[in-house]
Amino acid sequence: MKEKLEKRLAELKQEYDSGQKMMAELETKQNNLRDTLLRISGAIQILEEELSDEPSEESNGSMVTSSEELVG
């Protein structure tokens, strides 16, 4: 009986260690994914800001160019 209990204890410890290792790996992946999503979010924000500013700059630039072309 004691042998069975010791064997089961060893199995459970091994499963526990394996679970702990898997948990650490998943936490690392989660942190890496969070960092990646944060970088992507920042890039999206910058591109959206650039795109929202761009049409007004192009419009102003086009109007000036058109006026200069008409005069010249």
A tleap script that builds the chain and sets N, CA, C and O, in Angstrom:
source leaprc.protein.ff14SB
mol = sequence {
  NMET LYS GLU LYS LEU GLU LYS ARG LEU ALA
  GLU LEU LYS GLN GLU TYR ASP SER GLY GLN
  LYS MET MET ALA GLU LEU GLU THR LYS GLN
  ASN ASN LEU ARG ASP THR LEU LEU ARG ILE
  SER GLY ALA ILE GLN ILE LEU GLU GLU GLU
  LEU SER ASP GLU PRO SER GLU GLU SER ASN
  GLY SER MET VAL THR SER SER GLU GLU LEU
  VAL CGLY
}
set mol.1.N position { 0.820 -1.194 0.000 }
set mol.1.CA position { 0.000 0.000 0.000 }
set mol.1.C position { 0.867 1.262 0.000 }
set mol.1.O position { 0.601 2.209 -0.740 }
set mol.2.N position { 1.915 1.259 0.847 }
set mol.2.CA position { 2.787 2.418 0.926 }
set mol.2.C position { 3.479 2.669 -0.414 }
set mol.2.O position { 3.664 3.816 -0.820 }
set mol.3.N position { 3.859 1.587 -1.096 }
set mol.3.CA position { 4.505 1.701 -2.401 }
set mol.3.C position { 3.599 2.388 -3.415 }
set mol.3.O position { 4.045 3.240 -4.184 }
set mol.4.N position { 2.320 2.010 -3.410 }
set mol.4.CA position { 1.354 2.624 -4.323 }
set mol.4.C position { 1.225 4.117 -4.050 }
set mol.4.O position { 1.186 4.930 -4.973 }
set mol.5.N position { 1.158 4.463 -2.768 }
set mol.5.CA position { 1.021 5.875 -2.392 }
set mol.5.C position { 2.263 6.681 -2.810 }
set mol.5.O position { 2.158 7.804 -3.302 }
set mol.6.N position { 3.431 6.077 -2.599 }
set mol.6.CA position { 4.666 6.758 -2.984 }
set mol.6.C position { 4.750 6.932 -4.505 }
set mol.6.O position { 5.195 7.969 -4.997 }
set mol.7.N position { 4.320 5.912 -5.232 }
set mol.7.CA position { 4.311 5.992 -6.689 }
set mol.7.C position { 3.352 7.085 -7.158 }
set mol.7.O position { 3.678 7.885 -8.035 }
set mol.8.N position { 2.163 7.102 -6.554 }
set mol.8.CA position { 1.165 8.120 -6.920 }
set mol.8.C position { 1.669 9.523 -6.563 }
set mol.8.O position { 1.455 10.471 -7.318 }
set mol.9.N position { 2.328 9.650 -5.426 }
set mol.9.CA position { 2.886 10.932 -5.019 }
set mol.9.C position { 3.926 11.408 -6.035 }
set mol.9.O position { 3.945 12.582 -6.403 }
set mol.10.N position { 4.774 10.513 -6.477 }
set mol.10.CA position { 5.800 10.856 -7.472 }
set mol.10.C position { 5.151 11.287 -8.782 }
set mol.10.O position { 5.599 12.245 -9.412 }
set mol.11.N position { 4.093 10.583 -9.198 }
set mol.11.CA position { 3.375 10.939 -10.424 }
set mol.11.C position { 2.756 12.339 -10.313 }
set mol.11.O position { 2.857 13.156 -11.228 }
set mol.12.N position { 2.119 12.587 -9.176 }
set mol.12.CA position { 1.477 13.883 -8.973 }
set mol.12.C position { 2.500 15.025 -8.938 }
set mol.12.O position { 2.253 16.109 -9.468 }
set mol.13.N position { 3.639 14.769 -8.315 }
set mol.13.CA position { 4.694 15.790 -8.287 }
set mol.13.C position { 5.201 16.084 -9.692 }
set mol.13.O position { 5.454 17.234 -10.049 }
set mol.14.N position { 5.343 15.029 -10.479 }
set mol.14.CA position { 5.799 15.200 -11.859 }
set mol.14.C position { 4.760 15.996 -12.661 }
set mol.14.O position { 5.122 16.899 -13.415 }
set mol.15.N position { 3.486 15.668 -12.503 }
set mol.15.CA position { 2.420 16.403 -13.181 }
set mol.15.C position { 2.401 17.863 -12.739 }
set mol.15.O position { 2.212 18.766 -13.554 }
set mol.16.N position { 2.596 18.081 -11.455 }
set mol.16.CA position { 2.610 19.435 -10.908 }
set mol.16.C position { 3.760 20.244 -11.507 }
set mol.16.O position { 3.570 21.384 -11.932 }
set mol.17.N position { 4.939 19.654 -11.537 }
set mol.17.CA position { 6.099 20.337 -12.113 }
set mol.17.C position { 5.872 20.654 -13.590 }
set mol.17.O position { 6.206 21.738 -14.067 }
set mol.18.N position { 5.298 19.687 -14.298 }
set mol.18.CA position { 4.996 19.890 -15.711 }
set mol.18.C position { 3.983 21.026 -15.890 }
set mol.18.O position { 4.118 21.846 -16.798 }
set mol.19.N position { 2.988 21.066 -15.036 }
set mol.19.CA position { 1.983 22.126 -15.077 }
set mol.19.C position { 2.585 23.490 -14.772 }
set mol.19.O position { 2.237 24.487 -15.405 }
set mol.20.N position { 3.487 23.528 -13.800 }
set mol.20.CA position { 4.145 24.781 -13.451 }
set mol.20.C position { 4.989 25.291 -14.634 }
set mol.20.O position { 4.996 26.484 -14.938 }
set mol.21.N position { 5.689 24.373 -15.283 }
set mol.21.CA position { 6.514 24.742 -16.437 }
set mol.21.C position { 5.626 25.272 -17.564 }
set mol.21.O position { 5.946 26.284 -18.189 }
set mol.22.N position { 4.520 24.591 -17.819 }
set mol.22.CA position { 3.597 25.008 -18.861 }
set mol.22.C position { 3.005 26.385 -18.534 }
set mol.22.O position { 2.855 27.227 -19.419 }
set mol.23.N position { 2.671 26.606 -17.257 }
set mol.23.CA position { 2.125 27.890 -16.828 }
set mol.23.C position { 3.137 29.006 -17.067 }
set mol.23.O position { 2.765 30.080 -17.539 }
set mol.24.N position { 4.390 28.775 -16.756 }
set mol.24.CA position { 5.441 29.777 -16.972 }
set mol.24.C position { 5.591 30.080 -18.462 }
set mol.24.O position { 5.745 31.237 -18.850 }
set mol.25.N position { 5.545 29.046 -19.289 }
set mol.25.CA position { 5.652 29.245 -20.740 }
set mol.25.C position { 4.473 30.060 -21.262 }
set mol.25.O position { 4.649 30.951 -22.093 }
set mol.26.N position { 3.279 29.756 -20.776 }
set mol.26.CA position { 2.092 30.493 -21.210 }
set mol.26.C position { 2.136 31.950 -20.761 }
set mol.26.O position { 1.714 32.844 -21.494 }
set mol.27.N position { 2.646 32.184 -19.561 }
set mol.27.CA position { 2.772 33.561 -19.079 }
set mol.27.C position { 3.761 34.343 -19.938 }
set mol.27.O position { 3.544 35.518 -20.235 }
set mol.28.N position { 4.843 33.685 -20.333 }
set mol.28.CA position { 5.821 34.328 -21.214 }
set mol.28.C position { 5.187 34.656 -22.558 }
set mol.28.O position { 5.366 35.753 -23.085 }
set mol.29.N position { 4.442 33.698 -23.113 }
set mol.29.CA position { 3.763 33.935 -24.384 }
set mol.29.C position { 2.752 35.066 -24.250 }
set mol.29.O position { 2.630 35.907 -25.140 }
set mol.30.N position { 2.028 35.084 -23.134 }
set mol.30.CA position { 1.036 36.131 -22.906 }
set mol.30.C position { 1.710 37.505 -22.855 }
set mol.30.O position { 1.222 38.461 -23.457 }
set mol.31.N position { 2.815 37.600 -22.146 }
set mol.31.CA position { 3.539 38.870 -22.059 }
set mol.31.C position { 4.065 39.304 -23.422 }
set mol.31.O position { 3.983 40.481 -23.776 }
set mol.32.N position { 4.605 38.356 -24.187 }
set mol.32.CA position { 5.099 38.673 -25.524 }
set mol.32.C position { 3.968 39.139 -26.432 }
set mol.32.O position { 4.126 40.093 -27.195 }
set mol.33.N position { 2.828 38.463 -26.347 }
set mol.33.CA position { 1.676 38.840 -27.157 }
set mol.33.C position { 1.163 40.213 -26.753 }
set mol.33.O position { 0.804 41.019 -27.612 }
set mol.34.N position { 1.124 40.487 -25.460 }
set mol.34.CA position { 0.675 41.793 -24.971 }
set mol.34.C position { 1.594 42.892 -25.509 }
set mol.34.O position { 1.119 43.936 -25.955 }
set mol.35.N position { 2.910 42.655 -25.468 }
set mol.35.CA position { 3.864 43.640 -25.992 }
set mol.35.C position { 3.668 43.859 -27.491 }
set mol.35.O position { 3.701 44.992 -27.970 }
set mol.36.N position { 3.465 42.774 -28.220 }
set mol.36.CA position { 3.249 42.871 -29.661 }
set mol.36.C position { 1.982 43.659 -29.965 }
set mol.36.O position { 1.985 44.530 -30.835 }
set mol.37.N position { 0.896 43.358 -29.252 }
set mol.37.CA position { -0.354 44.078 -29.476 }
set mol.37.C position { -0.221 45.550 -29.121 }
set mol.37.O position { -0.822 46.402 -29.776 }
set mol.38.N position { 0.550 45.854 -28.102 }
set mol.38.CA position { 0.782 47.241 -27.725 }
set mol.38.C position { 1.540 47.983 -28.829 }
set mol.38.O position { 1.210 49.125 -29.150 }
set mol.39.N position { 2.542 47.345 -29.402 }
set mol.39.CA position { 3.286 47.961 -30.505 }
set mol.39.C position { 2.388 48.164 -31.724 }
set mol.39.O position { 2.438 49.211 -32.371 }
set mol.40.N position { 1.570 47.164 -32.034 }
set mol.40.CA position { 0.661 47.263 -33.173 }
set mol.40.C position { -0.348 48.374 -32.936 }
set mol.40.O position { -0.644 49.149 -33.845 }
set mol.41.N position { -0.874 48.456 -31.727 }
set mol.41.CA position { -1.826 49.504 -31.379 }
set mol.41.C position { -1.210 50.881 -31.559 }
set mol.41.O position { -1.850 51.792 -32.083 }
set mol.42.N position { 0.029 51.031 -31.124 }
set mol.42.CA position { 0.732 52.305 -31.291 }
set mol.42.C position { 0.924 52.641 -32.760 }
set mol.42.O position { 0.741 53.789 -33.166 }
set mol.43.N position { 1.287 51.657 -33.551 }
set mol.43.CA position { 1.475 51.881 -34.983 }
set mol.43.C position { 0.157 52.263 -35.644 }
set mol.43.O position { 0.124 53.147 -36.500 }
set mol.44.N position { -0.923 51.605 -35.255 }
set mol.44.CA position { -2.248 51.932 -35.790 }
set mol.44.C position { -2.602 53.368 -35.457 }
set mol.44.O position { -3.074 54.110 -36.319 }
set mol.45.N position { -2.378 53.760 -34.228 }
set mol.45.CA position { -2.699 55.123 -33.799 }
set mol.45.C position { -1.910 56.151 -34.608 }
set mol.45.O position { -2.467 57.151 -35.063 }
set mol.46.N position { -0.623 55.905 -34.782 }
set mol.46.CA position { 0.213 56.829 -35.552 }
set mol.46.C position { -0.269 56.925 -36.996 }
set mol.46.O position { -0.383 58.022 -37.541 }
set mol.47.N position { -0.552 55.781 -37.617 }
set mol.47.CA position { -1.014 55.789 -39.007 }
set mol.47.C position { -2.363 56.481 -39.139 }
set mol.47.O position { -2.586 57.225 -40.094 }
set mol.48.N position { -3.271 56.242 -38.185 }
set mol.48.CA position { -4.573 56.917 -38.226 }
set mol.48.C position { -4.409 58.423 -38.094 }
set mol.48.O position { -5.087 59.186 -38.783 }
set mol.49.N position { -3.519 58.853 -37.219 }
set mol.49.CA position { -3.272 60.288 -37.067 }
set mol.49.C position { -2.672 60.876 -38.333 }
set mol.49.O position { -3.059 61.965 -38.758 }
set mol.50.N position { -1.732 60.163 -38.938 }
set mol.50.CA position { -1.125 60.633 -40.178 }
set mol.50.C position { -2.167 60.724 -41.294 }
set mol.50.O position { -2.195 61.693 -42.052 }
set mol.51.N position { -3.014 59.712 -41.383 }
set mol.51.CA position { -4.037 59.712 -42.434 }
set mol.51.C position { -5.077 60.796 -42.208 }
set mol.51.O position { -5.585 61.364 -43.175 }
set mol.52.N position { -5.405 61.095 -40.967 }
set mol.52.CA position { -6.400 62.135 -40.698 }
set mol.52.C position { -5.812 63.513 -40.965 }
set mol.52.O position { -6.556 64.427 -41.318 }
set mol.53.N position { -4.510 63.693 -40.809 }
set mol.53.CA position { -3.852 64.971 -41.090 }
set mol.53.C position { -3.558 65.126 -42.581 }
set mol.53.O position { -3.565 66.242 -43.099 }
set mol.54.N position { -3.303 64.039 -43.259 }
set mol.54.CA position { -2.848 64.065 -44.644 }
set mol.54.C position { -3.830 64.717 -45.613 }
set mol.54.O position { -3.400 65.548 -46.412 }
set mol.55.N position { -5.126 64.391 -45.590 }
set mol.55.CA position { -6.036 64.997 -46.568 }
set mol.55.C position { -6.062 66.526 -46.500 }
set mol.55.O position { -6.089 67.183 -47.540 }
set mol.56.N position { -6.054 67.099 -45.299 }
set mol.56.CA position { -6.085 68.553 -45.196 }
set mol.56.C position { -4.786 69.147 -45.718 }
set mol.56.O position { -4.813 70.208 -46.341 }
set mol.57.N position { -3.668 68.508 -45.487 }
set mol.57.CA position { -2.391 69.000 -45.989 }
set mol.57.C position { -2.347 68.885 -47.510 }
set mol.57.O position { -1.884 69.806 -48.183 }
set mol.58.N position { -2.822 67.771 -48.060 }
set mol.58.CA position { -2.839 67.588 -49.508 }
set mol.58.C position { -3.778 68.577 -50.162 }
set mol.58.O position { -3.468 69.139 -51.212 }
set mol.59.N position { -4.939 68.792 -49.535 }
set mol.59.CA position { -5.904 69.731 -50.094 }
set mol.59.C position { -5.313 71.111 -50.150 }
set mol.59.O position { -5.421 71.791 -51.171 }
set mol.60.N position { -4.690 71.542 -49.072 }
set mol.60.CA position { -4.075 72.858 -49.049 }
set mol.60.C position { -2.947 72.936 -50.057 }
set mol.60.O position { -2.821 73.931 -50.771 }
set mol.61.N position { -2.149 71.928 -50.122 }
set mol.61.CA position { -1.041 71.905 -51.069 }
set mol.61.C position { -1.539 71.892 -52.502 }
set mol.61.O position { -0.958 72.556 -53.360 }
set mol.62.N position { -2.596 71.156 -52.778 }
set mol.62.CA position { -3.143 71.079 -54.122 }
set mol.62.C position { -3.740 72.408 -54.530 }
set mol.62.O position { -3.579 72.837 -55.673 }
set mol.63.N position { -4.425 73.064 -53.612 }
set mol.63.CA position { -5.039 74.344 -53.931 }
set mol.63.C position { -3.985 75.385 -54.274 }
set mol.63.O position { -4.145 76.148 -55.227 }
set mol.64.N position { -2.925 75.416 -53.511 }
set mol.64.CA position { -1.861 76.376 -53.762 }
set mol.64.C position { -1.218 76.075 -55.104 }
set mol.64.O position { -0.972 76.984 -55.896 }
set mol.65.N position { -0.946 74.814 -55.360 }
set mol.65.CA position { -0.335 74.435 -56.622 }
set mol.65.C position { -1.260 74.806 -57.779 }
set mol.65.O position { -0.799 75.324 -58.796 }
set mol.66.N position { -2.566 74.546 -57.633 }
set mol.66.CA position { -3.521 74.861 -58.684 }
set mol.66.C position { -3.576 76.354 -58.924 }
set mol.66.O position { -3.612 76.792 -60.074 }
set mol.67.N position { -3.583 77.138 -57.872 }
set mol.67.CA position { -3.626 78.580 -58.017 }
set mol.67.C position { -2.370 79.077 -58.691 }
set mol.67.O position { -2.432 79.955 -59.551 }
set mol.68.N position { -1.241 78.534 -58.317 }
set mol.68.CA position { 0.011 78.958 -58.927 }
set mol.68.C position { 0.039 78.600 -60.406 }
set mol.68.O position { 0.560 79.351 -61.231 }
set mol.69.N position { -0.528 77.445 -60.730 }
set mol.69.CA position { -0.562 77.031 -62.123 }
set mol.69.C position { -1.439 77.967 -62.947 }
set mol.69.O position { -1.102 78.302 -64.083 }
set mol.70.N position { -2.572 78.390 -62.370 }
set mol.70.CA position { -3.467 79.287 -63.061 }
set mol.70.C position { -2.831 80.648 -63.305 }
set mol.70.O position { -2.975 81.230 -64.380 }
set mol.71.N position { -2.129 81.145 -62.298 }
set mol.71.CA position { -1.487 82.454 -62.408 }
set mol.71.C position { -0.304 82.388 -63.372 }
set mol.71.O position { -0.128 83.276 -64.205 }
set mol.72.N position { 0.480 81.366 -63.259 }
set mol.72.CA position { 1.718 81.246 -64.030 }
set mol.72.C position { 1.468 80.832 -65.400 }
set mol.72.O position { 2.407 80.684 -66.182 }
savepdb mol mol.pdb
quit
